[in-house]
Amino acid sequence: MKTVLKWNPYLNFEIAAQEQWLEEMAHDGLFFRSRLGYLTWFQPGKPAPFRRFRLEPVREGDPLSGPSPDMAELFWQAGWRYEGFYCQSLYYLFFTDDPEAPEPYTDPQSKALALEDLVGQFRREFWMSLAGMVFFLFYDLVLEPKVYSVSFTPLLLSLELLALFLLAAALLFKRRLWREARRTQRRLEDGDGAPPPPVRGLSAWKLALDGSTGVLILICLAMLIPQLIG
């Protein structure tokens, strides 16, 4: 069965932008099927001009099979159907083709509460990245020169410095994700339901940073292995 592959231009915390993007695809006759990172597969079909999507953050303790009965009932009574998981199981995806279907949540504070676990996940990712960078510095400055007596060639030193720079850039990027997600939550807590304007293309920058950092670290390790085992 034919599928269409699209790059998702928005980050996972940009809920309103993700919903709008899925709606644009459905209006053009492309319906979400699955995701791998930011690569998204769609099934072509008849355009659905009135289709709307809503993303509900998955909370800790939620069943792996889907939303809880209470959540499913809330959306069902409002005229929304459950589609499946979205963004690597960060969200439940609901949709409706009824232009008169009301919003499941009527107040911004409820949406802010639903974002709590998602904000916590971005916070943990930031602190894990910081811990990884501290370990990288400890390994480079202490273990390699003093314990393993590694000699740094100009090429190896340049690559290690570049990897450190990319690690710092990735750390700042994760901090921004955390802050932007928290800022969105605070806007909702203050009663402002209007979503902040999305920044298109940040997903590509995130993938490039993560990928290039991983490749550089592997190259550095490959160049160090002969000295470590020699």
BELLINKA-V12010 format. One record per helix or strand. SS is the DSSP state (helix for helix, strand for strand). FROM is the first residue (numbers start at 1). TO is the last residue. If there is no record, write none. Layout:
# BELLINKA-V12010
ss=SS from=FROM to=TO
ss=SS from=FROM to=TO
This chain:
# BELLINKA-V12010
ss=strand from=4 to=7
ss=helix from=15 to=27
ss=strand from=30 to=36
ss=strand from=39 to=44
ss=strand from=52 to=57
ss=helix from=69 to=77
ss=strand from=81 to=86
ss=strand from=91 to=96
ss=helix from=108 to=114
ss=helix from=116 to=147
ss=helix from=154 to=189
ss=helix from=202 to=229
